[in-house]
Amino acid sequence: MTEVLDWAARCLAFSPRVVARVGQVTAALRLAVEGVGFTVIPANAVPHGWSRHVRQAEPPLYREIVAYGRGSMAQLTRRFVDLLASVELPLVSRTELPPDALIR
């Protein structure tokens, strides 16, 4: 998420003071819950019971998901792309995004 956070900070014209960078969502959540700072993670990565610690980003952050390959897709790749297309998460098309949404 470092790349996404750095991009969002540039879009919002601020430089965050980084206290720690971690490679696991759970570690980032624990540091934030303990008051070390805050973290930005996808809503679907927040474990059940931790939602009371969550605040929504304003404006919302959206990231485009893209699948590509050099040739025809292997069966597993095709199944993954089909799964992404069928998911009923809060996935939205570009036309449905709020006008002030940050998009990457």
N, C-alpha and C positions, 0 to 999 in steps of 0.2 A: 504493500500500500504506500510505500515511500514515494514512488513516482506519482501516484494519484494525489497524495497530500501536497507534495511540492508544487504540482501543477495547480491545484486548487488555491494554494496560498498566493501564487503568482497572479492568478485570475482575480483574487480578492485584494490584491496589492498589499500584502503584509508578509513579514518574515517571521515564522514561528521560532521560538527558542526551544530547540530540541533537547529534551532531558535524557531520553533513551530511545533506541530503535530496537525493536524485537522482531523475531521472525514468526511468532505464533500469536494467534488471536487471543488465546487464553491469557498469555503473559501480558499482552497489551491491556486487556480488560482488567486484570488484577491490579496492575499499576494505576490505572485510572480510578478504579473503585477505592483504592487505598489513598487517593489524593495526590499522587505524584504528578499528575497532569491529566490531559484528556487524550483520547484516541479516536480515530475515525475507522470504522469497520462496516462492512455490509450488514444490513439489518438481519439478513438470514443467517449470519454467523454468531448472533447473540444467543447463548444458551438459555433455555427456559429458566425462569426465575431471576434472570439478570435484567429483565426489561425495565425494572424500576430505576435503573441507573442510566437508561438511554435517553438521549435528546435527539430530535431530528435536526438535520442541518438545514439552515435557511440562508440562501436559497438551496434547494435540494441538489445533490450531486448525482449525476448519471454517467454511466460509462457504457460505451457501445461494445457489444460483443460481436466478434467477427470470427468466422471459420474460413480458412483457406487452405489450399494445398497445391502442390506442383503438378499433380496428375489426378487421375480418378481416385476417389476416396476409397479407402479400405472399408470393409464391412463395419468394423468397430467405429471408425470415424463417422461414417454415414449414420449409424445409430445414435451417436452422440449429437450430431447436428440435428437429427430428427427430434431427439429429446429436448434440446434447447428450444426448438420451434414449437413444441407442444406444451411447455411448462406454463402454468397459470399463476406465476409469481407476479409481482408488480412490474413485469417487463412491459415497456411501452414503446410505441413507435415514435420517431422523431416528431411527427405532427401532433402527438398527444402531450409533448413535454410542455411544462409551464414556460412562459416567455422569458423568465429570469433564471432558468435552470442553467447550471454549469454543465457543459457537455464535453466529454473527452472521448 
